[in-house]
Amino acid sequence: MMKKAKAAAVILILFCAFGFGRVPKLILDDINMESAVGYDYVNKYIIKATSVLPIYKPDKSVGNETFTASDELSKETLKKINMASSRQMVNGKLEVALYSKELAKQGIGDLIDTLQRDPSISERLFLAVTDEEAERILSKRYGDRDTGIYLSMLIEQNMDVGLVPTYNLHQFLNTYYSKLSDPFLPLIGQKGKDIHIKGIALFKGDRYVKSLRQDHQFIFKALLQKVKQGTYKLRLRKHHFIAIENIHTKHNFHVENKKNKPEITIQLKVNGIIRETRGKKTNKKAVEHIKKLMEKQLETQGTEMIRSFQKLHIDPLGLGTQVRSRVRNFQDQKWLNQYPHIKVNLKAHVDILEKGVVD
Amino acid sequence: MKTEIKPEFLVSPFLVSFLVHGTQYGVGVLSFQRELAEFVGHDAWISIIITGFIIHILIWMIYTMLNNDKGDLFTIHQRTFGKWIGNLFSLLFILYVLTMAITVLRSYIEIVQVWMFPLLKTWPFALVLLLIVYYVVTSGFRAVTGICFLAVVFPAYLILTFFVPIEFSNFRNLLPIFDHSIYDMVKSIKGASLSFSGFEYLLFYYPFIKNPASSQKYAHYGNLFTTLLYLLIMIVTLAFFDQEYLKIVIWPTLMMWKIIKLPFVERFEIIGVTTWAVVMMPIICLMFWSASRGIKKLFKVKQKKALVVLLFICFTISCFLTERETIQQYNQWTSEIGFYILFCYLPVLFVCYHIRFKMGKKI
């Protein structure tokens, strides 16, 4: 009797579990997985969201479909997009999120919130700012892939070997929440039919303030991370340039006078190989000259760039975190007040390792 | 001792390290970093070492009492405070174990709801989990130990995953060392207590160990392993998150898994959460085993009947905890109670027991 009651209880529990414990299923073929999303500015309260999703055609080629909707909340736009779509939209495979420059000027903090709050969105998501409307960039098709994958490959490739610092959603959030550093994002622009990375958009908090000058991009990445495979164009005289390739860099921070007014010295070590010259021989004396010139050029570019950051009260290089990790009882507010007047020295040391196969 | 446990129900002494580590390493691992970093920021890893050390002392205290008494919590309570007051304290301790069990169960279900299935109802899932608990606990202590052993060995591969976030980490975040006052450090220990609790069940299963006195070193090994593992996770977390960002992340460990990308699986934390079912199962099993055994000894009822009642209470309460805020509030209370029981009550008991014992000898 007892045994029967027990068996009945087990069956009842299992029945309840299967009956009430189910969650709706999502079958891969019956959902739309958006691969990129773009946000545009409509007015102060309303944003326009554009979703791109890949369409896998029977002949194995990949097409694109874009949906656009406007609303106050970005999750609400997803609902509106769902109304226009034949299949349920999910965002688990999102690769890239784009923000138009105009929107970025108003602040993107609230829009980042939906990405960060949603557990189905990867921390490796790439964020970028677009020079024009995000919708225009997303509605076109580039290369042989769908736009989302294409954009993410474009950004990733430029992070690996180009001049864009490695930077994903996680790192953005780290710098965004930190009081001592400010975020930045790659800036994407359209050139004719193609898209390309135009530069770097600098933020103060969640607002876009300025884009980095083209010639500062190399030194920006070198001072932020280790450059592993960079190229640098060295200007000798007017119309005379040298290309240094396979550059890898290292930097070290030294902070002096920690108690009152910190003084930062950055030592930058650059190793590279000469790949192309125009109008210059590369004998021993000339290489020495090139080294000196490059050191000087890097130093002026670097100090110029840091000065411009200090003027804007932004700290994308994270100098504040560098000082914090070296100073006991660090006070955030005191540092923030001091920051524009801090003296930052940059010392570059260049080594030309090789100069190709001819002298 | 009144009743000797039959030798076929005993477990080997070395399994104690699995029992201790298995119960310490639970749901707390997914979220303990935040409570610690709230007070001591980048020095949180030092608090982990200090807490681990204190736990070693507490384990030593428990063993001194148990070795002396050759019994368990109930005999210790009875001998120290007399029959009635002692039994009352035992009952309160059982209540504490029950609240802890509810915390573990509800926190895990909440994680599944937030990270995997937002539409999953609490009660059917809790029902199935508690059915497994019933099955394991009624099979006896040896089965519970077996589950503990599995729960340590099977998810061990997850240790490797804690090295992946290093790619995006900045170890300068940890500097300067010792930047916080002693007072802050002490406060942070309170936050760590919930994730280190689990060794106190030694007081319940001590009579079930073969040559119990020889198992002390294994208990210390278990705690040492927990401390080292927490230390690794804490250091990686501090390097991976900025301080301000860490303050708003509810489950930092799961956030760290989000960065892992495998060619065949886009989101690793799904695997992590699923594996965690194996990690938290033995904790609940051991808790219910301890609580039901306590009820059995106090009220002289059958353990199975006591177990069913306890499971029912747990089920009902965890169904009533529906919102994030209430769950958090509840967890905070349990954490608080746990802190006082482990770090205040156990030493007090230790002192009382010894005073009593010495007086008893004189008379």
Interface residues (C-beta under 8 A of the other chain):
Chain A: V10 I13 L14 C16 A17 G19 F20 G21 V23 P24 G92 K93 P119 S120 S122 E123 R124 N168 H170 Q171 L173 N174 T175 Y176 Y177 S178 K179 T321 Q322 S325 R326 V327 R328 N329 F330
Chain B: V114 W115 F117 L119 L120 K121 W123 P124 F125 L127 V128 L131 F168 N170 R172 N173 L174 L175 P176 D179 F240 F241 D242 Q243 E244 Y245 I248 L254 M255 K258 I259 K261 E266 R267 E269
